[in-house]
Amino acid sequence: MDLLQTLFLALLQGLTEFLPISSAAHLILVPVLTGWEDQGLAFDVAVHVGTLTAVVVYFRHELARMTVEWTGSVRGRGLTPDARLAWAVLIGTIPAGLAGLLLKDFVEGPLRSPLVIAGATIVFALLLWWADARGRQRRDEHDLGWGDVLFIGCAQAVALIPGTSRSGITMTAGLLMGLTREASARYSFLLSVPIIVLAGGWQTVKLLRAPQAVDWATLLIGAGVSAVSAYLCIHFFLKLIARMGMLPFVIYRLLLGAVLIYLFV
């Protein structure tokens, strides 16, 4: 890849990983629409490392507290709010992890189609709009019950369909469970940590099994740009989401879906 493609795709991954507009859809669609060659598995791993770094650094204090309290709960010291949240993140990851293992061939094959992306983009945009308009928005992420956690975790599994958006569907589910916009976003971002680790680990295994030359400079640039852009995205999204709501992202998704239908039908 040349430098322009590297910078553009890394910036795109960093911005779209945590916005409710589907990073996977954009990374699939950009080569289709621009004529660029596929960026390759190694680059996908690198930009996911970048976004993982961003969310871990941004939530470093919360993650440290959650780790300490979770360890205490395992040792029988009871469930504090941070321990419950840590368990909520771990348990909420299970449905997507299992679905990814069972359906990976189907997801990586027939579902990687512009028309599937268009349909998912539109359908889940409307669901996001409805949840944002109808949700009670009175609870934060520490108030989640185990039923709420499983519901949001199962919603995250649906994000295996390109165009759904992992962050979008988990925020939608959080809003439906009565979380505030900020709380649904924070829980979605925390929930991304184990799922990115699992997905990145699986991609790394595949990469190590495939003998090919590695352009380390491109990978480092991609990881760095995606990390910085993802960090800034998280910061400003959490600052602005209470005021602007989900409507701008709903409109963007509807327009994107309409363009895709126009181009590919």
Protein Blocks (a to p, Z undefined) as FASTA:
>chain_A
ZZklmmmmmmmmmmmmmpcnbjmlmmmmmmmmnopacebjklmmmmmmmmmmmmmmmmmm
mmmmmmmmmmmmmnonapafklmmmmmmmmmmmmmmmmmmmmmmmmmmmmmcfklmmmmm
mmmmmmmmmmmmmpnolacfklpcfklmmmmmmmmmmmmpghklpmlmmmmmmmmnopaf
klmmmmmmmmmmmmmmmmmmmmmmmmmmmgcdddfklmmmmmmmmmmmmmmmmmmmmmmm
mmnommlmmmmmmmmmmmmmmmmZZ
